[in-house]
Structure formats: structure tokens, C-alpha cells
């Protein structure tokens, strides 16, 4: 079962939070005040969502599910309020990333 562990949380903060060391215009961003507990709730909502994980071009599995009020889409996609989140996991269930869409 996938788990939102310390490494995954650190990567989310680095890649998908304002001011993160790996943020660029292609990244959807979570609200800066979002807590790790709230990220866990988003993650669990993704796991419970009825949609299926599908293979992507990077040989991971991803699912996009409805979830509003937690951030913005990437600047390259308009940067507006997001209404969905994409969750990406590896073949062994490790969390690769999760971001607002």
C-alpha cells in the first residue's frame, strides 16, 4: 500500500510548494499554509477515489482525482485555482509525486 513518508513529503515541499528548491513554471503548487496532515488527507482521498491508476510515459502509475481548494495549476497551464490532484506512484507502491492540476 502506498505511503506518504518523510521522503515523499520532502519532495512535495521541494517541487510543489511556493519557494521550493525545484519549483518552476511547469509545477502545480499547493497552498503555502497546507500542513503535512492536510497533504495526508489529500493523499488518502486519492487512494480512496474510484478511478484507477494508469501507466504513464515515465513507467509510473498515476491517477487524477477531484480535489479543490488546495492550490493552483502550473503557470504553463494558466496558474488558476486547481480542482484536481494527480497522484503518481512507482511499481512497488512508493509515492513519486502528487500535485494540484
Secondary structure, DSSP 8 states (H G I E B T S, - for coil): --B--HHHHHHHHHHHBTT-TT--TT--EE-TT--HHHHHHHHHHHHHSSS--EE-TTS-EEEEEE--SSEE--GGGT--B--EEEEEE-TTSBEEEEEE-
